[in-house]
């Protein structure tokens, strides 16, 4: 009543009254409740799960490392020759690495494909399960260890997905050097659960790139090359931890890919999010221990030419993961194998300007 009397005295129009009323207590509570309901309808859905019985042998320990801002263009394992950005990773046994296509230029757009095999919008529309949902459904103990940096208080698709299906969700740090994930990874690996899925959400080569590795890891003149080498050295350490924590009879797999790459000189003045072929090409890596490597049927088969030529989507992270969990057909084919971005196929994208994609 007080506000109405004030509005009449000020001779506010109906539109002004409506606009100002939104900010008056308790109307902002109503607005917050309405927004939360919309968010719940969009993100907090119950995924459709597959049959209760695994259709294939299950890997005992599956570790999925979600990278950030790593471009395949700068991986020495994929042909880059200006610096040895992969180091000892190239010497690891039972390792496969190929180029893959990302489906977005930023984490919000690109990361959902690694979790469900499709975009966030399509995942919500189809009630798509993530590989974490399927792992929990299959009897795995699920761990999510995150070093990704919070950018806002607004819920995002992957944050909801992680917490929904994690038996243990730990915000390890907020964009520190990714080595901070090593100790909690070791703890998860030594958990007594017979079957474990562990997701490491790294901050990778995000910006500012020169802040993404300790000074002791500055091997090269180029800061981005240093950040990729630091990530590669961590992958080696994490693989070694997996090997040390499993018996000769236990099977183990590590999957790594980045959500997207970066725009880089000469297309950009520095390493950052942006358009360009380098932003859409990322590494896709699969490692298996000796026990699993003996079961070749359980592993994806990458061809040698895929190190130079892009023929896969990084959405296959989700495919490879659910196959390792014993549910190879759990995810809908949908668009996840289509090499396209903004409606353009990879062949057409390559014919456009490499920097602007125009």
C-alpha positions in Angstrom: 0.0 0.0 0.0 2.8 2.4 0.8 4.4 1.8 -2.6 1.1 2.3 -4.4 0.6 5.6 -2.6 4.1 6.6 -3.5 3.6 5.7 -7.1 0.4 7.7 -7.3 2.1 10.7 -5.8 4.9 10.4 -8.3 2.4 9.9 -11.1 4.2 6.8 -12.4 2.8 5.2 -15.5 1.6 1.6 -15.4 4.8 0.4 -17.1 7.0 2.2 -14.5 4.9 0.7 -11.6 5.3 -2.8 -13.1 9.1 -2.3 -13.6 9.7 -0.9 -10.1 7.4 -3.4 -8.4 9.8 -6.2 -9.4 12.5 -4.9 -7.0 10.2 -4.4 -4.0 10.2 -6.9 -1.1 8.7 -9.5 -1.2 8.4 -9.4 -5.0 12.1 -10.3 -5.5 11.5 -13.5 -3.6 8.7 -14.4 -6.0 11.0 -13.6 -8.9 13.8 -15.8 -7.4 11.3 -18.6 -6.9 10.1 -18.4 -10.5 13.7 -18.4 -11.8 14.5 -21.4 -9.7 11.5 -23.3 -11.0 12.5 -22.5 -14.6 16.1 -23.7 -13.8 14.8 -26.8 -12.2 12.7 -27.7 -15.2 15.6 -27.1 -17.5 18.5 -28.7 -15.7 17.4 -30.8 -12.8 15.9 -33.6 -14.9 15.9 -37.3 -14.2 17.8 -39.0 -17.0 16.5 -42.0 -18.9 18.8 -44.9 -17.9 19.5 -48.1 -19.9 18.7 -51.7 -18.8 19.9 -52.8 -15.4 22.2 -55.5 -16.8 25.7 -54.6 -18.3 26.0 -55.7 -21.9 29.8 -56.1 -21.9 32.7 -56.6 -19.6 33.3 -53.6 -17.2 36.6 -51.9 -16.6 37.4 -51.9 -12.9 38.8 -48.4 -12.7 37.9 -45.7 -15.2 39.4 -42.2 -14.9 38.1 -39.5 -17.2 40.2 -36.3 -17.4 38.4 -33.3 -18.8 40.9 -30.8 -20.1 40.5 -27.1 -20.7 41.6 -25.0 -23.7 44.1 -27.6 -25.2 44.5 -27.3 -28.9 45.6 -30.4 -30.9 47.6 -28.0 -33.1 50.2 -27.7 -30.3 50.4 -31.3 -29.2 53.8 -32.8 -30.3 52.2 -36.3 -30.3 49.9 -34.9 -33.1 52.6 -33.4 -35.2 53.7 -30.1 -33.6 57.4 -29.7 -33.9 58.4 -26.4 -32.3 58.4 -27.8 -28.8 58.1 -31.2 -27.1 54.8 -30.4 -25.5 54.0 -34.0 -24.6 57.4 -35.2 -23.2 57.2 -38.6 -21.4 53.6 -39.0 -22.4 54.9 -40.2 -25.8 56.8 -43.0 -24.1 53.8 -44.5 -22.3 52.7 -48.0 -23.3 49.2 -48.8 -24.5 48.5 -45.2 -25.4 46.4 -44.0 -28.3 46.1 -40.3 -29.3 44.1 -38.7 -32.2 42.7 -35.4 -33.2 39.1 -34.8 -32.4 36.6 -32.0 -33.1 35.1 -29.9 -30.3 31.6 -28.6 -30.6 31.9 -25.2 -29.0 34.2 -22.3 -28.4 33.7 -22.1 -24.7 33.1 -24.5 -21.8 29.4 -23.9 -21.5 28.8 -24.9 -25.1 31.4 -27.6 -25.5 31.7 -29.6 -22.3 28.2 -31.1 -22.4 29.2 -33.1 -25.4 31.9 -34.9 -23.4 29.3 -35.9 -20.8 26.2 -37.0 -22.8 27.4 -37.0 -26.4 25.2 -34.0 -27.3 24.5 -30.4 -26.5 23.1 -29.2 -23.2 19.8 -28.2 -24.8 19.4 -31.5 -26.5 20.4 -33.4 -23.4 17.7 -31.7 -21.4 15.1 -32.2 -24.2 15.9 -35.9 -24.5 16.5 -36.5 -20.7 19.9 -37.9 -21.8 22.1 -39.6 -19.2 25.7 -38.7 -18.8 28.4 -41.3 -18.5 28.5 -40.6 -14.8 24.7 -41.4 -14.5 25.4 -44.7 -16.2 28.4 -45.5 -14.0 26.3 -45.0 -10.9 23.5 -47.0 -12.4 26.1 -49.8 -13.2 27.2 -50.0 -9.5 30.4 -47.9 -9.7 31.4 -45.6 -7.0 31.7 -42.2 -8.6 34.1 -39.5 -7.8 34.3 -36.0 -9.2 37.3 -33.9 -8.4 37.2 -30.4 -9.7 39.8 -27.6 -10.1 37.6 -25.6 -12.5 37.1 -22.0 -11.5 33.7 -20.7 -10.6 32.7 -17.8 -12.8 29.2 -17.0 -11.4 26.6 -18.3 -8.9 24.3 -19.4 -11.8 23.9 -23.2 -12.2 25.4 -24.7 -15.3 24.7 -28.0 -17.1 27.9 -29.7 -16.3 27.9 -28.6 -12.6 24.5 -30.1 -12.1 25.4 -33.2 -14.0 28.6 -33.7 -11.9 26.8 -33.4 -8.5 23.7 -35.4 -9.6 25.7 -38.5 -10.3 28.7 -38.2 -7.9 28.9 -40.3 -4.8 31.8 -38.0 -3.8 32.0 -34.5 -5.3 35.1 -32.5 -4.2 35.8 -28.9 -5.2 39.5 -29.4 -4.8 40.5 -25.9 -5.7 39.4 -22.9 -7.7 41.7 -22.7 -10.7 45.0 -23.6 -8.9 47.7 -25.5 -10.8 46.2 -28.8 -11.7 48.8 -30.7 -9.7 46.4 -30.1 -6.8 44.3 -32.9 -8.2 47.0 -35.6 -7.7 46.5 -36.2 -3.9 42.7 -36.6 -4.0 43.1 -38.8 -7.1 45.3 -41.1 -5.1 42.8 -41.2 -2.3 40.0 -42.1 -4.7 42.1 -44.8 -6.4 42.7 -46.5 -3.0 39.0 -46.4 -2.1 37.9 -50.0 -1.3 35.0 -49.9 -3.8 35.6 -52.7 -6.4 34.6 -50.6 -9.3 35.3 -46.8 -9.5 34.7 -44.0 -11.9 36.9 -40.9 -11.2 36.4 -37.6 -13.1 39.1 -35.0 -12.9 37.9 -31.6 -14.1 41.0 -29.6 -14.7 41.6 -25.9 -15.5 44.2 -26.8 -18.1 45.4 -24.0 -20.3 42.8 -21.5 -19.5 43.6 -17.8 -19.3 45.9 -16.3 -18.2 48.0 -19.1 -19.8 51.3 -18.0 -18.0 49.6 -18.6 -14.7 48.7 -22.2 -15.5 51.9 -23.9 -14.5 54.6 -23.4 -11.8 57.8 -21.5 -12.7 59.7 -24.8 -12.5 57.7 -26.1 -15.5 58.7 -23.2 -17.8 60.7 -25.2 -20.3 60.0 -23.2 -23.5 59.8 -19.6 -24.6 56.1 -19.9 -25.4 53.7 -19.9 -22.4 51.1 -22.0 -24.1 53.6 -24.7 -25.0 54.6 -24.7 -21.3 51.0 -25.1 -20.1 50.5 -28.1 -22.5 53.7 -29.8 -21.3 52.6 -29.3 -17.7 49.3 -31.0 -18.5 51.1 -33.8 -20.3 53.5 -34.4 -17.3 50.5 -34.6 -15.0 48.8 -37.1 -17.3 51.9 -39.3 -17.0 51.9 -39.0 -13.2 48.2 -39.8 -13.0 48.6 -42.9 -15.3 51.5 -44.0 -13.0 49.2 -43.6 -9.9 46.6 -45.8 -11.6 49.1 -48.5 -12.4 50.4 -48.5 -8.9 46.9 -48.8 -7.4 45.7 -51.7 -9.5 46.6 -55.4 -9.4 47.8 -57.4 -12.4 44.2 -58.8 -12.7 42.4 -55.4 -12.5 41.6 -53.5 -15.6 42.0 -49.7 -15.8 41.5 -47.0 -18.4 42.2 -43.3 -18.6 40.4 -41.1 -21.1 41.5 -37.5 -21.8 40.2 -34.8 -24.0 39.8 -31.0 -23.9 36.4 -29.3 -24.1 37.7 -26.9 -26.7 40.9 -25.3 -27.9 42.0 -21.7 -28.2 42.4 -18.9 -30.7 46.1 -18.1 -31.0 48.6 -15.9 -32.9 48.5 -15.0 -35.7 44.7 -15.3 -35.5 44.6 -13.5 -32.1 46.8 -11.2 -30.1 47.2 -13.7 -27.3 45.9 -17.2 -26.3 42.2 -16.9 -25.6 38.7 -18.1 -26.4 37.7 -17.3 -29.9 36.8 -18.5 -33.4 39.2 -20.5 -35.5 40.1 -24.0 -36.6 42.6 -24.2 -33.6 39.6 -23.8 -31.2 37.8 -26.7 -32.7 40.7 -29.2 -32.8 41.5 -31.0 -29.5 43.4 -34.1 -28.5 41.6 -37.3 -27.6 43.7 -39.8 -25.7 42.9 -43.2 -24.3 45.3 -45.2 -22.1 44.8 -48.8 -20.9 46.7 -50.9 -18.4 48.2 -54.2 -19.4 45.2 -56.3 -18.2 42.8 -54.2 -20.3 45.1 -54.0 -23.3 45.0 -57.8 -23.5 41.2 -57.5 -24.1 41.4 -55.5 -27.4 37.7 -55.9 -28.0 37.1 -53.5 -25.0 39.2 -50.7 -26.4 38.5 -48.1 -29.1 40.6 -48.7 -32.2 42.2 -45.5 -33.6 44.0 -45.4 -36.9 47.5 -43.9 -37.3 46.3 -41.3 -39.8 44.0 -39.8 -37.2 46.9 -38.0 -35.6 47.0 -35.8 -38.7 43.5 -35.9 -40.0 40.4 -35.2 -38.0 37.7 -37.8 -38.4 36.3 -38.0 -34.9 34.3 -35.9 -32.4 35.4 -35.4 -28.8 31.9 -36.3 -27.9 33.2 -39.9 -28.3 34.6 -39.4 -24.8 31.1 -40.3 -23.6 30.9 -43.2 -26.0 34.2 -44.7 -24.9 33.3 -44.2 -21.2 29.9 -46.0 -21.4 31.4 -48.8 -23.4 34.1 -49.2 -20.6 31.2 -49.3 -18.1 29.6 -52.2 -19.9 26.8 -50.3 -21.7 28.2 -49.6 -25.2 24.8 -48.7 -26.7 23.5 -46.6 -23.7 23.8 -43.2 -25.5 21.7 -42.2 -28.5 23.7 -41.7 -31.7 22.0 -38.3 -32.2 24.4 -35.6 -33.4 27.4 -36.7 -31.4 29.3 -38.3 -34.3 28.6 -35.5 -36.8 31.6 -33.3 -37.3 29.8 -30.0 -37.4 29.8 -26.6 -35.8 27.0 -24.1 -36.1 25.5 -26.2 -38.9 28.7 -26.4 -40.9 30.5 -29.6 -41.6 34.3 -30.0 -40.9 35.1 -30.1 -44.7 33.3 -26.8 -45.2 34.9 -25.3 -42.1 38.4 -26.1 -43.4 37.7 -24.2 -46.6 36.8 -21.0 -44.7 39.1 -18.5 -43.1 41.1 -20.4 -40.5 40.8 -17.5 -38.0 37.2 -16.3 -38.4 35.5 -19.4 -39.9 33.8 -16.9 -42.2 
